[in-house]
Amino acid sequence: MKTLAVIGGTGLLGSTLVSYFEGKYTVIFINRENYAEHVGTNFDIIINANGNSRRFWANQNPLNDFLASTASVHESVLDFSCDLYIYISSTDVYENHVEQKSTEESVNISPMGLSSYGFNKYLGELIVKKYSQKYLILRSSMMLGSKLKKGPFYDIINNNPIYVTLQTKLQLITTNAIAEIIEVLLENTIRNEIINVGGTGVFNFMDIQKYFDYKVKVSSEAETQLYNMNVRKLKSIYPGLKKSEEYLQDYLKFNYYG
């Protein structure tokens, strides 16, 4: 059976990947505690689901974010060997997160226009492309999963104020859907591609109240966020792609209503 290592295997996405691929591969999860014992190992597939995901913190602490999200990628491509390296990146590598023509995978990215968070993710992509003969780079939208510990939906479920305005529109996807997408990419032997990963369309926070039977609280410090990547390439590979709001419904079904 082929080996599949998940770096960050106990996190939001990583824990789903470990569960999803168990039985299909020999799955090894790698985290801070056991990293050193696996150094020098060769795997058939590595999925790097590690790195910082806190945008606000990253932009306030660019050097620490670099260490967490970029230097760690460089270490991993040198510490382990593999036949295929899959890197989970972010929609923040695009300067314009909304326009379809500005978020095509082939668009030329100008690092000077990126936030610290997006810049460090983009550097991670370049490291993977430089050192991996075979790779996949998945630029993900906001993820929803059972280990979600931050963000507006986590705050709402815990009856905390959210830090995005009701004018916010976000592209969403579940961690389980990402696992399914990775499986399809592997089955179709797709290699050396960059693919945007997110639901179709956006979830409009003007509609958030219909999902909860108590008043959603908005912080006075809330900011408006707009994210809507082009996912035409993904849809051609994975026809079962759902709308962002459907992925929110899937998440709430098991993590709120359930």
LINGI-V861282 format. One line per field, one symbol per residue. ss: DSSP state (h for helix, s for strand, l for the rest). psi: psi as a letter, one per 20 degrees, with the letter a starting at -180 (. if undefined). Layout:
ss: ???
psi: ???
This chain:
ss: llsssssllllhhhhhhhhhhsllssssssllllhhhhlllsssssssllllllhhhhhhlhhhhhhhhhhhhhhhhhhlsssssssssshhhlllllllllllllllllhhhllhhhhhhhhhhhhhhhhlllsssssslssslllllllhhhhhhllllsssllllsslssshhhhhhhhhhhhhlllllsssssllsllsshhhhhhhllllllssssssllslllllhhhhhhlllllshhhhhhhhhhhhhhl
psi: pqqopopkijaggghgggggiphhroppqpahhjghiipiqpqgpponkarpjngggghhmhghhghhighhggghihhqqrhppppobqiiipgoigpghikqhiqopohhjqrgghghhghgghgghgiphprpoooqapqprhjpjrrhhggghjkqqqkqriiqoqpqqqhhhggggggggghjlpqlqppporrqarppiijhhiiqjrppppqijqqpqopnqpkggghhhnijprqghhhgggghgiifh.
